[in-house]
Amino acid sequence: MTHSIPDQEHILFLLKELSNQMGPKFERNTQISLSRYELLHQLYQVDEIKQSSLQKVVNIDHAAITRHLKQLESEGMVSRRRNPSDNRETFVQLTHEGRERIVTCQSDKLSFIKQMFHDFSEEELRSLVTMLIRVQANIKEY
């Protein structure tokens, strides 16, 4: 089956534009960036995690995670501590304020998602998920 290169290129640019639009609109709705929300969400799932492990889970570089965590720490949402047995490792955990923040963001996040997928059927959403997973797998293999 042949695919139209202009159609594929159009999809590429649509995905890029969606990515560019999503972050600022999510932040306007929730008062937190999508990247920082993802960090808080991942931390909400665990009691404590090594910063390097968190970095791998959210798939961002070392400098970016350090920058985000320093900002979240200054806002009182996370705490970090050095591993006493290996000073090179840093453990991260949500503070009480961070836990409250992620919980209060839930309704704003759900509202954003609801608007983003307004008028999509369940079947369309399942198909979209399947296709995006395939695109992601193809990119990983490249």
RODOVO-538261 format. One record per atom (N, C-alpha, C, CB): residue in three letters; atom name; y, x, z. Coordinates in steps of 0.02 Angstrom, whole numbers, plus 50000, padded with zeros to 5 digits. Each point is the difference from the previous one (the first is absolute). Glycine has a CB too. Layout:
residues N
<pt 'ALA' 'CA' <Y X Z>>
...
//
This chain:
residues 142
<pt 'MET' 'N' <49941 50042 50000>>
<pt 'MET' 'CA' <50059 49958 50000>>
<pt 'MET' 'C' <50062 50045 50000>>
<pt 'MET' 'CB' <49938 49907 50061>>
<pt 'THR' 'N' <50106 50081 49892>>
<pt 'THR' 'CA' <50061 50040 49997>>
<pt 'THR' 'C' <50056 49965 50039>>
<pt 'THR' 'CB' <49966 50047 49888>>
<pt 'HIS' 'N' <50076 49993 50142>>
<pt 'HIS' 'CA' <50055 49975 50039>>
<pt 'HIS' 'C' <50065 50024 49969>>
<pt 'HIS' 'CB' <49931 49998 50106>>
<pt 'SER' 'N' <50117 49959 49895>>
<pt 'SER' 'CA' <50065 50017 49973>>
<pt 'SER' 'C' <50035 50050 50046>>
<pt 'SER' 'CB' <50008 49887 49944>>
<pt 'ILE' 'N' <50009 50171 50029>>
<pt 'ILE' 'CA' <50036 50050 50039>>
<pt 'ILE' 'C' <50068 49972 50024>>
<pt 'ILE' 'CB' <49944 50092 49933>>
<pt 'PRO' 'N' <50094 49873 50025>>
<pt 'PRO' 'CA' <50062 49971 50027>>
<pt 'PRO' 'C' <49988 49953 50059>>
<pt 'PRO' 'CB' <50049 50010 49885>>
<pt 'ASP' 'N' <49897 49950 50113>>
<pt 'ASP' 'CA' <49985 49956 50057>>
<pt 'ASP' 'C' <49983 50041 50062>>
<pt 'ASP' 'CB' <49959 49912 49920>>
<pt 'GLN' 'N' <50001 50140 50072>>
<pt 'GLN' 'CA' <49981 50042 50057>>
<pt 'GLN' 'C' <50062 50035 50028>>
<pt 'GLN' 'CB' <49885 50016 49951>>
<pt 'GLU' 'N' <50157 50009 50004>>
<pt 'GLU' 'CA' <50062 50032 50022>>
<pt 'GLU' 'C' <50045 49951 50037>>
<pt 'GLU' 'CB' <49993 50080 49903>>
<pt 'HIS' 'N' <50010 49859 50073>>
<pt 'HIS' 'CA' <50039 49948 50033>>
<pt 'HIS' 'C' <49974 49987 50071>>
<pt 'HIS' 'CB' <50025 49947 49887>>
<pt 'ILE' 'N' <49909 50051 50120>>
<pt 'ILE' 'CA' <49970 49991 50066>>
<pt 'ILE' 'C' <50018 50058 50046>>
<pt 'ILE' 'CB' <49905 49935 49948>>
<pt 'LEU' 'N' <50092 50126 50026>>
<pt 'LEU' 'CA' <50018 50059 50039>>
<pt 'LEU' 'C' <50071 49992 50028>>
<pt 'LEU' 'CB' <49923 50072 49930>>
<pt 'PHE' 'N' <50124 49909 50026>>
<pt 'PHE' 'CA' <50069 49994 50022>>
<pt 'PHE' 'C' <50011 49940 50046>>
<pt 'PHE' 'CB' <50035 50054 49893>>
<pt 'LEU' 'N' <49927 49893 50096>>
<pt 'LEU' 'CA' <50004 49943 50046>>
<pt 'LEU' 'C' <49977 50019 50070>>
<pt 'LEU' 'CB' <49981 49922 49904>>
<pt 'LEU' 'N' <49964 50116 50100>>
<pt 'LEU' 'CA' <49975 50022 50065>>
<pt 'LEU' 'C' <50050 50046 50034>>
<pt 'LEU' 'CB' <49882 49991 49957>>
<pt 'LYS' 'N' <50149 50053 50005>>
<pt 'LYS' 'CA' <50051 50045 50028>>
<pt 'LYS' 'C' <50058 49959 50027>>
<pt 'LYS' 'CB' <49966 50092 49921>>
<pt 'GLU' 'N' <50058 49860 50039>>
<pt 'GLU' 'CA' <50056 49959 50021>>
<pt 'GLU' 'C' <49983 49958 50062>>
<pt 'GLU' 'CB' <50039 49996 49881>>
<pt 'LEU' 'N' <49900 49978 50121>>
<pt 'LEU' 'CA' <49977 49962 50059>>
<pt 'LEU' 'C' <50002 50044 50062>>
<pt 'LEU' 'CB' <49927 49928 49928>>
<pt 'SER' 'N' <50049 50133 50065>>
<pt 'SER' 'CA' <50001 50047 50056>>
<pt 'SER' 'C' <50071 50013 50023>>
<pt 'SER' 'CB' <49894 50053 49957>>
<pt 'ASN' 'N' <50151 49957 49995>>
<pt 'ASN' 'CA' <50070 50013 50017>>
<pt 'ASN' 'C' <50033 49940 50034>>
<pt 'ASN' 'CB' <50006 50079 49904>>
<pt 'GLN' 'N' <49976 49860 50076>>
<pt 'GLN' 'CA' <50030 49939 50028>>
<pt 'GLN' 'C' <49971 49983 50068>>
<pt 'GLN' 'CB' <50019 49959 49884>>
<pt 'MET' 'N' <49916 50052 50123>>
<pt 'MET' 'CA' <49965 49977 50060>>
<pt 'MET' 'C' <50027 50032 50064>>
<pt 'MET' 'CB' <49900 49983 49929>>
<pt 'GLY' 'N' <50109 50082 50070>>
<pt 'GLY' 'CA' <50022 50035 50061>>
<pt 'GLY' 'C' <50065 49974 50028>>
<pt 'GLY' 'CB' <49943 50099 49957>>
<pt 'PRO' 'N' <50110 49901 50004>>
<pt 'PRO' 'CA' <50064 49975 50027>>
<pt 'PRO' 'C' <49999 49926 50021>>
<pt 'PRO' 'CB' <50056 50084 49927>>
<pt 'LYS' 'N' <49909 49875 50035>>
<pt 'LYS' 'CA' <49996 49928 50018>>
<pt 'LYS' 'C' <49959 49990 50063>>
<pt 'LYS' 'CB' <50012 49970 49880>>
<pt 'PHE' 'N' <49934 50068 50127>>
<pt 'PHE' 'CA' <49960 49996 50061>>
<pt 'PHE' 'C' <50043 50020 50060>>
<pt 'PHE' 'CB' <49893 50025 49935>>
<pt 'GLU' 'N' <50143 50030 50058>>
<pt 'GLU' 'CA' <50042 50025 50054>>
<pt 'GLU' 'C' <50055 49950 50018>>
<pt 'GLU' 'CB' <49976 50117 49963>>
<pt 'ARG' 'N' <50053 49851 49988>>
<pt 'ARG' 'CA' <50052 49950 50013>>
<pt 'ARG' 'C' <49971 49941 50039>>
<pt 'ARG' 'CB' <50061 50034 49894>>
<pt 'ASN' 'N' <49877 49948 50091>>
<pt 'ASN' 'CA' <49968 49943 50035>>
<pt 'ASN' 'C' <49978 50018 50071>>
<pt 'ASN' 'CB' <49962 49959 49889>>
<pt 'THR' 'N' <50012 50101 50120>>
<pt 'THR' 'CA' <49969 50018 50064>>
<pt 'THR' 'C' <50041 50047 50043>>
<pt 'THR' 'CB' <49892 49985 49944>>
<pt 'GLN' 'N' <50161 50043 50027>>
<pt 'GLN' 'CA' <50043 50049 50035>>
<pt 'GLN' 'C' <49963 50066 50013>>
<pt 'GLN' 'CB' <50062 49905 50052>>
<pt 'ILE' 'N' <49886 50109 49910>>
<pt 'ILE' 'CA' <49964 50063 50005>>
<pt 'ILE' 'C' <49972 50017 49931>>
<pt 'ILE' 'CB' <49970 49979 50123>>
<pt 'SER' 'N' <50028 50085 49861>>
<pt 'SER' 'CA' <49975 50020 49934>>
<pt 'SER' 'C' <49925 49987 49996>>
<pt 'SER' 'CB' <50090 50087 49990>>
<pt 'LEU' 'N' <49886 49902 49950>>
<pt 'LEU' 'CA' <49930 49988 49989>>
<pt 'LEU' 'C' <49958 50060 50024>>
<pt 'LEU' 'CB' <50028 49926 49901>>
<pt 'SER' 'N' <49996 50135 50088>>
<pt 'SER' 'CA' <49964 50060 50023>>
<pt 'SER' 'C' <49994 50001 50076>>
<pt 'SER' 'CB' <50042 50063 49899>>
<pt 'ARG' 'N' <50013 49923 50135>>
<pt 'ARG' 'CA' <49998 50001 50073>>
<pt 'ARG' 'C' <49960 49942 50027>>
<pt 'ARG' 'CB' <50111 50057 50002>>
<pt 'TYR' 'N' <49892 49886 49964>>
<pt 'TYR' 'CA' <49959 49943 50020>>
<pt 'TYR' 'C' <49926 50020 49995>>
<pt 'TYR' 'CB' <50089 49918 49961>>
<pt 'GLU' 'N' <49893 50114 49985>>
<pt 'GLU' 'CA' <49929 50020 49992>>
<pt 'GLU' 'C' <49979 50048 50055>>
<pt 'GLU' 'CB' <50011 49985 49875>>
<pt 'LEU' 'N' <50033 50062 50144>>
<pt 'LEU' 'CA' <49984 50045 50055>>
<pt 'LEU' 'C' <49989 49962 50065>>
<pt 'LEU' 'CB' <50067 50090 49944>>
<pt 'LEU' 'N' <49979 49864 50071>>
<pt 'LEU' 'CA' <49994 49960 50061>>
<pt 'LEU' 'C' <49937 49957 49998>>
<pt 'LEU' 'CB' <50125 49998 50011>>
<pt 'HIS' 'N' <49861 49974 49931>>
<pt 'HIS' 'CA' <49940 49958 49992>>
<pt 'HIS' 'C' <49936 50041 50013>>
<pt 'HIS' 'CB' <50062 49928 49917>>
<pt 'GLN' 'N' <49935 50132 50055>>
<pt 'GLN' 'CA' <49942 50043 50011>>
<pt 'GLN' 'C' <49994 50020 50073>>
<pt 'GLN' 'CB' <50010 50043 49882>>
<pt 'LEU' 'N' <50046 49972 50150>>
<pt 'LEU' 'CA' <49999 50018 50071>>
<pt 'LEU' 'C' <49981 49941 50044>>
<pt 'LEU' 'CB' <50087 50087 49976>>
<pt 'TYR' 'N' <49929 49854 50002>>
<pt 'TYR' 'CA' <49983 49939 50037>>
<pt 'TYR' 'C' <49924 49991 50004>>
<pt 'TYR' 'CB' <50108 49947 49964>>
<pt 'GLN' 'N' <49857 50080 49987>>
<pt 'GLN' 'CA' <49927 49993 49996>>
<pt 'GLN' 'C' <49963 50047 50049>>
<pt 'GLN' 'CB' <50014 49966 49881>>
<pt 'VAL' 'N' <50020 50085 50144>>
<pt 'VAL' 'CA' <49967 50050 50042>>
<pt 'VAL' 'C' <50041 50012 50064>>
<pt 'VAL' 'CB' <49950 50055 49897>>
<pt 'ASP' 'N' <50018 49975 50152>>
<pt 'ASP' 'CA' <50037 50018 50061>>
<pt 'ASP' 'C' <50042 50062 49986>>
<pt 'ASP' 'CB' <49909 49951 50072>>
<pt 'GLU' 'N' <50060 50098 49896>>
<pt 'GLU' 'CA' <50033 50063 49987>>
<pt 'GLU' 'C' <49965 50032 49940>>
<pt 'GLU' 'CB' <50035 50015 50122>>
<pt 'ILE' 'N' <50002 50025 49839>>
<pt 'ILE' 'CA' <49971 50031 49941>>
<pt 'ILE' 'C' <50035 50067 49989>>
<pt 'ILE' 'CB' <49972 49887 49948>>
<pt 'LYS' 'N' <49991 50160 50023>>
<pt 'LYS' 'CA' <50031 50064 49981>>
<pt 'LYS' 'C' <50049 49986 49943>>
<pt 'LYS' 'CB' <49898 50068 50037>>
<pt 'GLN' 'N' <50159 49966 49965>>
<pt 'GLN' 'CA' <50050 49991 49947>>
<pt 'GLN' 'C' <49970 50017 49932>>
<pt 'GLN' 'CB' <50091 50027 50082>>
<pt 'SER' 'N' <49867 50024 49914>>
<pt 'SER' 'CA' <49970 50019 49936>>
<pt 'SER' 'C' <49953 49945 49974>>
<pt 'SER' 'CB' <50007 50121 50034>>
<pt 'SER' 'N' <49958 49845 50011>>
<pt 'SER' 'CA' <49956 49945 49980>>
<pt 'SER' 'C' <50042 49940 49976>>
<pt 'SER' 'CB' <49913 50038 50082>>
<pt 'LEU' 'N' <50140 49948 49953>>
<pt 'LEU' 'CA' <50045 49946 49980>>
<pt 'LEU' 'C' <50030 50015 49931>>
<pt 'LEU' 'CB' <50027 49975 50121>>
<pt 'GLN' 'N' <49991 50086 49868>>
<pt 'GLN' 'CA' <50028 50021 49936>>
<pt 'GLN' 'C' <49951 49986 49943>>
<pt 'GLN' 'CB' <50066 50089 50058>>
<pt 'LYS' 'N' <49870 49925 49953>>
<pt 'LYS' 'CA' <49949 49987 49949>>
<pt 'LYS' 'C' <49991 49926 49987>>
<pt 'LYS' 'CB' <49943 50106 50034>>
<pt 'VAL' 'N' <50058 49854 50020>>
<pt 'VAL' 'CA' <49990 49928 49993>>
<pt 'VAL' 'C' <50055 49968 49959>>
<pt 'VAL' 'CB' <49942 49999 50111>>
<pt 'VAL' 'N' <50121 50021 49901>>
<pt 'VAL' 'CA' <50056 49970 49964>>
<pt 'VAL' 'C' <50017 50037 49936>>
<pt 'VAL' 'CB' <50043 49960 50109>>
<pt 'ASN' 'N' <49924 50097 49880>>
<pt 'ASN' 'CA' <50006 50038 49938>>
<pt 'ASN' 'C' <50072 50021 49984>>
<pt 'ASN' 'CB' <49900 49938 49959>>
<pt 'ILE' 'N' <50132 50095 50090>>
<pt 'ILE' 'CA' <50066 50029 49987>>
<pt 'ILE' 'C' <49998 50074 50021>>
<pt 'ILE' 'CB' <50059 49888 50018>>
<pt 'ASP' 'N' <49989 50150 49959>>
<pt 'ASP' 'CA' <49999 50072 50013>>
<pt 'ASP' 'C' <50022 50015 50072>>
<pt 'ASP' 'CB' <50022 50022 49879>>
<pt 'HIS' 'N' <49964 50040 50141>>
<pt 'HIS' 'CA' <50013 50022 50069>>
<pt 'HIS' 'C' <50074 49991 50020>>
<pt 'HIS' 'CB' <49905 50083 49988>>
<pt 'ALA' 'N' <50140 49938 49968>>
<pt 'ALA' 'CA' <50071 49995 50016>>
<pt 'ALA' 'C' <50022 49928 50009>>
<pt 'ALA' 'CB' <50020 50106 49936>>
<pt 'ALA' 'N' <49955 49849 50021>>
<pt 'ALA' 'CA' <50019 49930 50004>>
<pt 'ALA' 'C' <49975 49967 50064>>
<pt 'ALA' 'CB' <49998 49994 49876>>
<pt 'ILE' 'N' <49940 50019 50143>>
<pt 'ILE' 'CA' <49975 49969 50061>>
<pt 'ILE' 'C' <50037 50026 50061>>
<pt 'ILE' 'CB' <49887 49986 49947>>
<pt 'THR' 'N' <50128 50079 50054>>
<pt 'THR' 'CA' <50038 50028 50055>>
<pt 'THR' 'C' <50069 49968 50005>>
<pt 'THR' 'CB' <49938 50109 49987>>
<pt 'ARG' 'N' <50095 49884 49956>>
<pt 'ARG' 'CA' <50066 49968 49998>>
<pt 'ARG' 'C' <49997 49928 50026>>
<pt 'ARG' 'CB' <50032 50074 49902>>
<pt 'HIS' 'N' <49920 49887 50073>>
<pt 'HIS' 'CA' <49993 49931 50021>>
<pt 'HIS' 'C' <49986 49995 50075>>
<pt 'HIS' 'CB' <49959 49970 49886>>
<pt 'LEU' 'N' <49994 50071 50137>>
<pt 'LEU' 'CA' <49981 49997 50071>>
<pt 'LEU' 'C' <50057 50022 50046>>
<pt 'LEU' 'CB' <49881 50020 49967>>
<pt 'LYS' 'N' <50157 50030 50012>>
<pt 'LYS' 'CA' <50058 50021 50041>>
<pt 'LYS' 'C' <50050 49942 50006>>
<pt 'LYS' 'CB' <49984 50120 49963>>
<pt 'GLN' 'N' <50028 49845 49982>>
<pt 'GLN' 'CA' <50046 49944 50001>>
<pt 'GLN' 'C' <49973 49943 50044>>
<pt 'GLN' 'CB' <50039 50031 49885>>
<pt 'LEU' 'N' <49897 49953 50107>>
<pt 'LEU' 'CA' <49969 49947 50041>>
<pt 'LEU' 'C' <49998 50020 50073>>
<pt 'LEU' 'CB' <49930 49966 49902>>
<pt 'GLU' 'N' <50062 50098 50111>>
<pt 'GLU' 'CA' <50001 50024 50069>>
<pt 'GLU' 'C' <50070 49993 50030>>
<pt 'GLU' 'CB' <49906 50081 49974>>
<pt 'SER' 'N' <50145 49936 49987>>
<pt 'SER' 'CA' <50069 49994 50025>>
<pt 'SER' 'C' <50019 49927 50012>>
<pt 'SER' 'CB' <50030 50105 49938>>
<pt 'GLU' 'N' <49937 49849 50026>>
<pt 'GLU' 'CA' <50012 49929 50010>>
<pt 'GLU' 'C' <49956 49971 50056>>
<pt 'GLU' 'CB' <50031 49990 49880>>
<pt 'GLY' 'N' <49927 50052 50150>>
<pt 'GLY' 'CA' <49959 49979 50055>>
<pt 'GLY' 'C' <49937 49962 49981>>
<pt 'GLY' 'CB' <50102 49997 50065>>
<pt 'MET' 'N' <49878 50006 49871>>
<pt 'MET' 'CA' <49943 49962 49976>>
<pt 'MET' 'C' <49934 50038 50002>>
<pt 'MET' 'CB' <50078 49939 49929>>
<pt 'VAL' 'N' <49926 50128 50069>>
<pt 'VAL' 'CA' <49939 50040 50005>>
<pt 'VAL' 'C' <50013 50057 50050>>
<pt 'VAL' 'CB' <49965 49971 49880>>
<pt 'SER' 'N' <49980 50054 50146>>
<pt 'SER' 'CA' <50004 50061 50040>>
<pt 'SER' 'C' <49951 50050 49971>>
<pt 'SER' 'CB' <50033 49936 50105>>
<pt 'ARG' 'N' <49986 50127 49900>>
<pt 'ARG' 'CA' <49958 50054 49974>>
<pt 'ARG' 'C' <49989 50051 50056>>
<pt 'ARG' 'CB' <50042 49983 49882>>
<pt 'ARG' 'N' <49900 50047 50118>>
<pt 'ARG' 'CA' <49986 50052 50048>>
<pt 'ARG' 'C' <49954 50052 49968>>
<pt 'ARG' 'CB' <50013 49919 50097>>
<pt 'ARG' 'N' <49995 50143 49925>>
<pt 'ARG' 'CA' <49957 50054 49976>>
<pt 'ARG' 'C' <49932 49996 50033>>
<pt 'ARG' 'CB' <50100 50073 49980>>
<pt 'ASN' 'N' <49850 49946 49983>>
<pt 'ASN' 'CA' <49932 50004 50027>>
<pt 'ASN' 'C' <49998 50060 50048>>
<pt 'ASN' 'CB' <49947 49947 49894>>
<pt 'PRO' 'N' <50039 50041 50170>>
<pt 'PRO' 'CA' <50000 50056 50047>>
<pt 'PRO' 'C' <49950 50056 49983>>
<pt 'PRO' 'CB' <50036 49919 50087>>
<pt 'SER' 'N' <49910 50063 49880>>
<pt 'SER' 'CA' <49949 50051 49983>>
<pt 'SER' 'C' <50012 50033 49932>>
<pt 'SER' 'CB' <49919 49936 50070>>
<pt 'ASP' 'N' <50126 50035 49889>>
<pt 'ASP' 'CA' <50016 50029 49935>>
<pt 'ASP' 'C' <50072 49981 49984>>
<pt 'ASP' 'CB' <49879 49994 49960>>
<pt 'ASN' 'N' <50167 50050 50055>>
<pt 'ASN' 'CA' <50072 49986 49995>>
<pt 'ASN' 'C' <50022 49985 49928>>
<pt 'ASN' 'CB' <50017 50074 50098>>
<pt 'ARG' 'N' <49939 49940 49853>>
<pt 'ARG' 'CA' <50018 49985 49930>>
<pt 'ARG' 'C' <49994 49926 49984>>
<pt 'ARG' 'CB' <49962 50114 49969>>
<pt 'GLU' 'N' <50000 49849 50071>>
<pt 'GLU' 'CA' <49989 49929 49988>>
<pt 'GLU' 'C' <50049 49958 50041>>
<pt 'GLU' 'CB' <49878 50022 49977>>
<pt 'THR' 'N' <50143 49923 49991>>
<pt 'THR' 'CA' <50044 49952 50033>>
<pt 'THR' 'C' <49966 49933 49999>>
<pt 'THR' 'CB' <50104 50065 49967>>
<pt 'PHE' 'N' <49896 49902 50091>>
<pt 'PHE' 'CA' <49974 49932 50006>>
<pt 'PHE' 'C' <50059 49951 49998>>
<pt 'PHE' 'CB' <49899 50040 50067>>
<pt 'VAL' 'N' <50090 49903 49901>>
<pt 'VAL' 'CA' <50051 49949 49993>>
<pt 'VAL' 'C' <49973 49934 50026>>
<pt 'VAL' 'CB' <50051 50060 49900>>
<pt 'GLN' 'N' <49992 49902 50133>>
<pt 'GLN' 'CA' <49982 49932 50020>>
<pt 'GLN' 'C' <50061 49956 50001>>
<pt 'GLN' 'CB' <49904 50045 50068>>
<pt 'LEU' 'N' <50084 49890 49926>>
<pt 'LEU' 'CA' <50054 49952 50005>>
<pt 'LEU' 'C' <50022 49993 50072>>
<pt 'LEU' 'CB' <49957 49938 49900>>
<pt 'THR' 'N' <50107 50053 50110>>
<pt 'THR' 'CA' <50026 49983 50066>>
<pt 'THR' 'C' <49996 49924 50007>>
<pt 'THR' 'CB' <50078 50102 50004>>
<pt 'HIS' 'N' <49938 49874 50056>>
<pt 'HIS' 'CA' <50002 49927 50010>>
<pt 'HIS' 'C' <50050 49969 49952>>
<pt 'HIS' 'CB' <49970 50015 50122>>
<pt 'GLU' 'N' <50088 50017 49869>>
<pt 'GLU' 'CA' <50051 49974 49954>>
<pt 'GLU' 'C' <49975 50000 49928>>
<pt 'GLU' 'CB' <50089 50043 50077>>
<pt 'GLY' 'N' <49873 50008 49905>>
<pt 'GLY' 'CA' <49971 50003 49932>>
<pt 'GLY' 'C' <49950 49944 49989>>
<pt 'GLY' 'CB' <50017 50123 50000>>
<pt 'ARG' 'N' <49943 49862 50050>>
<pt 'ARG' 'CA' <49952 49945 49995>>
<pt 'ARG' 'C' <50036 49934 49993>>
<pt 'ARG' 'CB' <49917 50064 50069>>
<pt 'GLU' 'N' <50135 49927 49969>>
<pt 'GLU' 'CA' <50039 49938 49995>>
<pt 'GLU' 'C' <50032 49994 49931>>
<pt 'GLU' 'CB' <50023 50003 50124>>
<pt 'ARG' 'N' <50002 50052 49850>>
<pt 'ARG' 'CA' <50033 50000 49935>>
<pt 'ARG' 'C' <49952 49980 49944>>
<pt 'ARG' 'CB' <50079 50088 50041>>
<pt 'ILE' 'N' <49862 49940 49959>>
<pt 'ILE' 'CA' <49952 49984 49947>>
<pt 'ILE' 'C' <49979 49927 50005>>
<pt 'ILE' 'CB' <49959 50119 50000>>
<pt 'VAL' 'N' <50035 49855 50060>>
<pt 'VAL' 'CA' <49982 49929 50008>>
<pt 'VAL' 'C' <50056 49955 49976>>
<pt 'VAL' 'CB' <49927 50030 50098>>
<pt 'THR' 'N' <50136 49987 49919>>
<pt 'THR' 'CA' <50056 49957 49978>>
<pt 'THR' 'C' <50011 50005 49925>>
<pt 'THR' 'CB' <50053 50014 50112>>
<pt 'CYS' 'N' <49928 50041 49857>>
<pt 'CYS' 'CA' <50007 50008 49927>>
<pt 'CYS' 'C' <49949 49958 49961>>
<pt 'CYS' 'CB' <50044 50115 50020>>
<pt 'GLN' 'N' <49902 49865 50013>>
<pt 'GLN' 'CA' <49946 49965 49966>>
<pt 'GLN' 'C' <50025 49938 49962>>
<pt 'GLN' 'CB' <49921 50040 50088>>
<pt 'SER' 'N' <50120 49918 49944>>
<pt 'SER' 'CA' <50022 49939 49966>>
<pt 'SER' 'C' <50046 50016 49942>>
<pt 'SER' 'CB' <49990 49937 50108>>
<pt 'ASP' 'N' <50053 50114 49900>>
<pt 'ASP' 'CA' <50043 50021 49944>>
<pt 'ASP' 'C' <49959 50028 49943>>
<pt 'ASP' 'CB' <50092 50025 50081>>
<pt 'LYS' 'N' <49857 50013 49935>>
<pt 'LYS' 'CA' <49956 50028 49948>>
<pt 'LYS' 'C' <49963 49944 49964>>
<pt 'LYS' 'CB' <49986 50106 50068>>
<pt 'LEU' 'N' <49988 49846 49970>>
<pt 'LEU' 'CA' <49963 49944 49969>>
<pt 'LEU' 'C' <50046 49959 49956>>
<pt 'LEU' 'CB' <49923 49997 50098>>
<pt 'SER' 'N' <50139 49994 49922>>
<pt 'SER' 'CA' <50048 49963 49960>>
<pt 'SER' 'C' <50013 50037 49934>>
<pt 'SER' 'CB' <50053 49954 50104>>
<pt 'PHE' 'N' <49954 50112 49900>>
<pt 'PHE' 'CA' <50011 50041 49941>>
<pt 'PHE' 'C' <49941 49995 49952>>
<pt 'PHE' 'CB' <50071 50079 50068>>
<pt 'ILE' 'N' <49868 49927 49960>>
<pt 'ILE' 'CA' <49940 49996 49959>>
<pt 'ILE' 'C' <49993 49932 49968>>
<pt 'ILE' 'CB' <49944 50084 50074>>
<pt 'LYS' 'N' <50070 49864 49965>>
<pt 'LYS' 'CA' <49996 49932 49973>>
<pt 'LYS' 'C' <50047 49991 49941>>
<pt 'LYS' 'CB' <49970 49957 50115>>
<pt 'GLN' 'N' <50091 50069 49890>>
<pt 'GLN' 'CA' <50047 49995 49945>>
<pt 'GLN' 'C' <49978 50042 49940>>
<pt 'GLN' 'CB' <50092 49980 50083>>
<pt 'MET' 'N' <49881 50078 49931>>
<pt 'MET' 'CA' <49979 50045 49946>>
<pt 'MET' 'C' <49945 49969 49958>>
<pt 'MET' 'CB' <50032 50098 50072>>
<pt 'PHE' 'N' <49923 49864 49960>>
<pt 'PHE' 'CA' <49944 49971 49964>>
<pt 'PHE' 'C' <50006 49924 49993>>
<pt 'PHE' 'CB' <49929 50093 50042>>
<pt 'HIS' 'N' <50133 49883 49959>>
<pt 'HIS' 'CA' <50014 49929 49992>>
<pt 'HIS' 'C' <49970 49975 49934>>
<pt 'HIS' 'CB' <50106 50012 50068>>
<pt 'ASP' 'N' <49860 49932 49935>>
<pt 'ASP' 'CA' <49969 49967 49942>>
<pt 'ASP' 'C' <49942 50038 49969>>
<pt 'ASP' 'CB' <50110 49952 49978>>
<pt 'PHE' 'N' <49861 50096 50058>>
<pt 'PHE' 'CA' <49939 50032 49977>>
<pt 'PHE' 'C' <49942 49961 50029>>
<pt 'PHE' 'CB' <50054 50115 49993>>
<pt 'SER' 'N' <49895 49872 49966>>
<pt 'SER' 'CA' <49940 49967 50026>>
<pt 'SER' 'C' <49956 50052 50035>>
<pt 'SER' 'CB' <50004 49913 49907>>
<pt 'GLU' 'N' <49948 50063 50132>>
<pt 'GLU' 'CA' <49953 50046 50033>>
<pt 'GLU' 'C' <49962 50040 49948>>
<pt 'GLU' 'CB' <49989 49920 50097>>
<pt 'GLU' 'N' <49992 50048 49849>>
<pt 'GLU' 'CA' <49963 50035 49947>>
<pt 'GLU' 'C' <50043 50055 49969>>
<pt 'GLU' 'CB' <49934 49895 49977>>
<pt 'GLU' 'N' <50130 50090 50010>>
<pt 'GLU' 'CA' <50045 50051 49972>>
<pt 'GLU' 'C' <50008 50059 50048>>
<pt 'GLU' 'CB' <50062 49910 49936>>
<pt 'LEU' 'N' <49944 50076 50128>>
<pt 'LEU' 'CA' <50007 50054 50049>>
<pt 'LEU' 'C' <49938 50043 50002>>
<pt 'LEU' 'CB' <50077 49928 50067>>
<pt 'ARG' 'N' <49864 50041 49932>>
<pt 'ARG' 'CA' <49938 50039 50000>>
<pt 'ARG' 'C' <49996 50043 49937>>
<pt 'ARG' 'CB' <49942 49910 50068>>
<pt 'SER' 'N' <50077 50062 49875>>
<pt 'SER' 'CA' <49998 50038 49937>>
<pt 'SER' 'C' <50049 50059 50002>>
<pt 'SER' 'CB' <49968 49896 49938>>
<pt 'LEU' 'N' <50091 50091 50089>>
<pt 'LEU' 'CA' <50051 50052 50006>>
<pt 'LEU' 'C' <49974 50057 50044>>
<pt 'LEU' 'CB' <50091 49915 49983>>
<pt 'VAL' 'N' <49880 50068 50073>>
<pt 'VAL' 'CA' <49973 50051 50045>>
<pt 'VAL' 'C' <49946 50041 49964>>
<pt 'VAL' 'CB' <50024 49926 50100>>
<pt 'THR' 'N' <49932 50041 49865>>
<pt 'THR' 'CA' <49946 50034 49964>>
<pt 'THR' 'C' <50029 50048 49947>>
<pt 'THR' 'CB' <49925 49901 50019>>
<pt 'MET' 'N' <50125 50075 49945>>
<pt 'MET' 'CA' <50030 50042 49947>>
<pt 'MET' 'C' <50037 50060 50030>>
<pt 'MET' 'CB' <50010 49899 49927>>
<pt 'LEU' 'N' <50027 50089 50127>>
<pt 'LEU' 'CA' <50037 50056 50031>>
<pt 'LEU' 'C' <49953 50052 50029>>
<pt 'LEU' 'CB' <50094 49921 50025>>
<pt 'ILE' 'N' <49851 50057 50003>>
<pt 'ILE' 'CA' <49949 50047 50026>>
<pt 'ILE' 'C' <49972 50041 49943>>
<pt 'ILE' 'CB' <49971 49921 50094>>
<pt 'ARG' 'N' <50017 50048 49849>>
<pt 'ARG' 'CA' <49975 50037 49941>>
<pt 'ARG' 'C' <50052 50051 49976>>
<pt 'ARG' 'CB' <49930 49900 49967>>
<pt 'VAL' 'N' <50133 50079 50030>>
<pt 'VAL' 'CA' <50053 50047 49979>>
<pt 'VAL' 'C' <50002 50059 50049>>
<pt 'VAL' 'CB' <50067 49905 49949>>
<pt 'GLN' 'N' <49930 50080 50115>>
<pt 'GLN' 'CA' <50002 50052 50051>>
<pt 'GLN' 'C' <49941 50048 49992>>
<pt 'GLN' 'CB' <50059 49922 50078>>
<pt 'ALA' 'N' <49882 50052 49910>>
<pt 'ALA' 'CA' <49941 50042 49989>>
<pt 'ALA' 'C' <50008 50043 49938>>
<pt 'ALA' 'CB' <49928 49914 50057>>
<pt 'ASN' 'N' <50098 50058 49890>>
<pt 'ASN' 'CA' <50011 50037 49937>>
<pt 'ASN' 'C' <50049 50058 50012>>
<pt 'ASN' 'CB' <49977 49896 49932>>
<pt 'ILE' 'N' <50075 50091 50107>>
<pt 'ILE' 'CA' <50049 50053 50014>>
<pt 'ILE' 'C' <49968 50055 50041>>
<pt 'ILE' 'CB' <50094 49916 49996>>
<pt 'LYS' 'N' <49865 50065 50053>>
<pt 'LYS' 'CA' <49967 50051 50042>>
<pt 'LYS' 'C' <49954 50044 49959>>
<pt 'LYS' 'CB' <50006 49922 50097>>
<pt 'GLU' 'N' <49962 50050 49852>>
<pt 'GLU' 'CA' <49953 50038 49957>>
<pt 'GLU' 'C' <50036 50045 49951>>
<pt 'GLU' 'CB' <49919 49907 50012>>
<pt 'TYR' 'N' <50145 50081 49975>>
<pt 'TYR' 'CA' <50037 50036 49950>>
<pt 'TYR' 'C' <50011 50072 50019>>
<pt 'TYR' 'CB' <50054 49895 49968>>
//
